[in-house]
Amino acid sequence: MLNSKSFREYAHKMVDWMADYLDEVEKYPVLSRNQPGDLLNSLPSFAPSESEPMDVILQDMEKLIMPGITHWQSPNFYAYFPANSSYASLLGEMITACLGVNGFSWVTSPAATELEERMMDWLGDMIGIPKSWDGVIQSTASEATFVAIVSAREQLSDFQINEKGFPSGKVYRVYGSAQLHSSIEKAVKIAGLGRENYVKVEVDEKFAMKKEALGKAIKDDIEQGYVPLCVINGMGTTSSTAMDDLEMCGEICKEFGIWLHVDAAYAGAALILPEYQYLMKGIEMADSFVFNPHKWLLTNFDCSVYFVKDKHSLIRTFQISPAYLKAANDDVVKNYRDWGLPLGRRFRALKLWFVLRNFGIKEMQKVLRKHMELTQVLLKKMEGHPQIEILAPVNLNLICFRYNPGYHTEEKLNQINEKLLTRINDTGNAFLIQTLLNEKYTIRIVLGHPKHEERHVEEVWQLISEAIKQIEA
Ligand SMILES: *Cc1c(COP(=O)(O)O)cnc(C)c1O
């Protein structure tokens, strides 16, 4: 078993392992080649009864675990959205693990609570959240959106659903574009509102919510006796980074007295660039906002931040005070256990503090601007290719495209593009995923790795154009 001395020895080795891994990550096939069950079947069925030496465990890690890793920290990872990290973030995470703080109340570690409070001020200021709002770290955007919808539900019912359950005869409705992330539907479902009461609003050719469609959906519902509860504004959808008009949503929500939640899980990071601040026009009419520093802001998973206009509605919704959690100064400090679902909370503010200080705003802006630039370089190449079709506006650093030589049926195009994507991913030199836009099989490529440079654009472009050449050969 490890002791203080051997811990020190292995910890040094592990740091070397981490630095080497990040230096050499491009040498691995980016998408794991494991088949289902590969790892499961190579692990013993029962836990060891005797202590095993670290050397043996580490050998097994290389042999058994690494082949089953998909390399999210590789510049060849162009799939989903990035889950970026940084050296500063990793160091923060190491200290968090070591301190092992569970910061559910101020008293359980005053520094954890107060650092979180100050980091929320910093971040809110960086992205243009109104000064009077408050922020809190949640584990994921899914959790934050769930918190928003339940808070809206409680505020509208005068906090009575928490007490008595749903009143009979009242049906609450939630609105968002059909392009929104699945976490919205999940939240509506588990908040007890009923999946059928999630109204999917029609989108325009840019995949953003149509104003008339949103207004009409709400009016129709009111006429039919439904109770409009919440509108979700998608600021950067997952499929195509489409942007719902925040000001438009805000005005409609104000008119009808509806909670407005902004899902900027990915795009929120871009708001640190002054040239993207126009997206926040109308934010003062919103009630809550989520974005994930753990996607594009150099802070390793998990770290999602939730901003809320009226913290009292949030706290009143989630607060619970059993005798064993009461403390002397509860009325003057923040107890973040009352700001969301879990009691236990990791000290995630520490890595944010390390990241924000070690980079500074300017360096972070540089990283993001580089991604925007590289995306435009790749976009130019794609637009110049006679057989590539761009399927959505490029708002940030995501391109949605497909191969289309112009003479196939839609059905055939979908089949060929699926084959094309498999061919690209099978090389092991890039990992991209697909989505569906207007029923069209669409390939997505995100250029968002902190180490991305011209070389990567060139390499992935070679890969894509080669695969296109071969696809009908
Ligand atoms: C990634 C993403 C989510 C979900 O994020 P989690 O933190 O994994 O729950 C929600 N909405 C959008 C727009 C996203 O891009």
Residues whose N, C-alpha, C, O or C-beta is under 5 A from the ligand:
A	BS01	LIG	T140 A141 S142 E143 H181 S183 G236 T237 T238 D263 A265 Y266
